[in-house]
Amino acid sequence: MPVEATSVAVVIPTFNEADSIASVVSELPRDIVGRIIVVDGSSADATRQRARDAGADVIEVGRGYGLACLTGAQAAERADIVVFMDGDGADDPSAITALVEPIRSGSYDFVIASRARGKRQPGSMAAHQLLAGYIAGWLTKILYGVRYTDMCAFRAIRRDTLLSLRMREMTYGWNLEMQMRAARARLRVLEVPVGYRNRLGGESKVAGSLGGSLRAGLKIMSTFVRVAIEPLRRRAA
């Protein structure tokens, strides 16, 4: 089944991505993508204006990566499929077809990009990021039988399916929570190797500093524990 442009929305959470967002938006394949939604976490630079100038719809929300993702998905009312990607230019927009087509064909419900399995530019991804993805994937395999190799932000899912997962994590644990809930719901999951590039500008909010890495790591660990014990809490209640 061909990819229909009107059925796909791309949601891009941003925070101080003025150096890269216009390039990211302009690179998106408009024969596939019907709507581009940039959800900005109150950037102090020109991110919002440059996104608008490049052709994106812009929504401003408070801080919180997961909050931005959820807000964008809720705003994409006419989209069948939502694609999430970062605004720093590291994700390769040409891979969107590979993420979307398995869902449009009816073969899969959730498709996630794997930087670990793809070709990465030197310096684009730190060793601890790769390790964290492998560990989280191994733990998810133990719990639900689904093995991931990455927690990459670049992913595609049917909008109604995503909303049915009842996502709760509004910060950096969003990606892992989605993967765990998708596995527990027995969605048909596909992991696709993708290339990964060096960011076009700015500094990573997660890997750019020791403090950022530690905060994100703690949030991811707490998210894993919270989602994992939810069935136990329900039974106890």
N, C-alpha and C positions, 0 to 999 in steps of 0.2 A: 504494500500500500504506500503510495507516495506521501511524503511529508507535506502537510498543508500549512502555509504560512500563518493563516489566521488562527491556528489552533495552538501555537507555541508562544509563550511569554518567557522572556529572560529576566530574572530578578538579580540585581547586582547590589549587595550591601556595600556602602562606602563610608570611609572616614578619612578626610584629608588625602584624597586621591586625585588632586588637581593635575598632577604631572602625567597621569595615565588614563583617566577616565574617558577623555574624548577619543583616544586611540582605541580603547576597548570597545566603545559603542560603535565606532565607525567600522571596525573589523567584523562585526557580527553579520552573518549571512542573512540578508533580508529576504531572500527567497524562501527561507525556512522560518525565520523569526518574525512574528506578527507584531509583537509589542515588546518594548524594552523599558523596564522599570528600575530606576536607580533609587534605592532607599538609603538616604543619607543620615548618619548619626551626628548631626549638628557639626559638620566640618567647619574649621576656622579659615579655610582657604576657598578657592574658587571652584571647588568640586561641583557644586550644584549647577552653577551657571554653565560650566563647560559641558556637563552632561546634557543640559537642555539644548545648548547650541549644537551638539552632535546628534540630536534627534531623540533623546530619551525622555520619558515621563519621569518626573522627580517627585519623590515623597520625602519629607523630613520627619524623622522620629527621634526619640531620645537614644541614648547610648545602649548598645546591646546587639550583638551579632544575630542572635536568634530572634530577637524582636524585629530586626530589620527583615530577616528572611520571612517570618510569618506575616508581617505587614504587607510585604510585596506579594506573597501568594494570595492573601485575602483580596488585594486590589486587582488581581488578574482575573476578574470575574468571567470573562469570555474565553479564557484559555482552557484547552483540554489538558495541556502539558505545561509544567513549569520547569524551567532550567535555572539552576542556581550557579553562579560563578563569581569569582572575586573581581574587584575593580582595579587591581594593580598591574594588569597586563601579563601576568605569568601564565594564566590559562590560555590555551590555544583555541580560539573560536571555531576554527575549521573542524574541530572534533564534535561540534554540536550535532551534526548529522548522525554520527555513531552513537550518541547518547539517546537521541530522540527516536530514530527509526525502529529499534526493537520494541519500543512502547507503542508506536503507531501501528506496527504490524500485529500487535496483540500477543507477542511472544513473551514479553516481560512487563512487570509493573514498575520496577525501580532500577535505574541504570546509574552506576557511579563510576566516575573516572578513577583510574589508578595511576598515580605518578610513579609509584614503586615499580610497576610492571612496564612503564613506558620509558621513553628516552628523555633524560633530563639534562638541561644545560648545566655545565659545571658551576657550582655555587648557588644553584637555584633552590636547593632544598638541603637543610641541615640533617646530619646523621640522626639527631634525636627525634626529628620529625618522622623519619622513616621508621625508627624503632618504635615510636609510640603507635604508629599505624599498625605495625605487625603485632604488637602486644594486644591492642584492642581487638584486632581481628581474631587472634587466637582465643581470647576470652569469649568473644561472641560465638565462635565455633563451639566451645565447650557448652555454652548455655543453650544455643538455639540451632546448632548444626550448620550455620552459615559462616563461611570464611571470607573475611575481607582482608585486603592488604594495605588499605589506606583509609584516611578520613578526609579525603579531598573535598573541598567545597564544590567542585564542579560535578554536577549530578542532575538527573532528570527524573521526574515522577509525575504521574497524573495528578492534577490539582485536587480532584475529589478524594483520591486515595490519600494524599498528604493530609488533607484536613480531617480525614477519618482517623488518622493516627493520634490525634489529640496531643500534639506537641506541647511541652511545658517549658523546656529549657530556653531561656531568652538570652543566654550569653554564648560563650565559646563551646559549650557542650552540645549545641544544637546538632551538629553533623553526626556525632556519635549517637545521640538519642534517636535521630531518624533511622540510622542503620540498625540499631537494636530493636526499635519498634517495628521496622519493616521485616526483620528476621522473625520476631516473635509472632507477627501477624501472618507469617508464612507467605509473604509476597514473593513473587518470582523475581529474583534479584540477579542482575548481570553486572559484572565488573569489567570495564573496558580499559585496556592500556592506552594512555595518552601521553603526548609529549608535554614537557613542562619547561617554561622559559624563566629567565631572570626577570624580576619585576622592573617596570619601566621607570619607577621613581619612588621616592619616599622610603620609609622603613616599615618592616613588618610589625604589626601590633603584637604578634605572638612570638615569632622567632627573632625579632630584631633586638631583643635585650634579654638578659638573664631574668629580670623581674617579670617581664611579659611572658616568658616561657614558663616560669614557675606558676604564675597565676592561672594561665591557661591549662597547665598540666593538672593543677589541683581541681579546677572546675571540671575538667574531663573525667577525672577519677571519681569525683563526687556524683557526677551525672551517671556514670556507669553503675555505681552502687545503688543510687536511687531507682533507676529503671529496672535493675536486676531484681530488687527486692519487692517491687510493686505487687507481683502475684502473691507473695507471702503476706503482705499487709492486707490485701483484699480477703484472703482466706481467714486471717486472724480476726478481721472485722465481721 
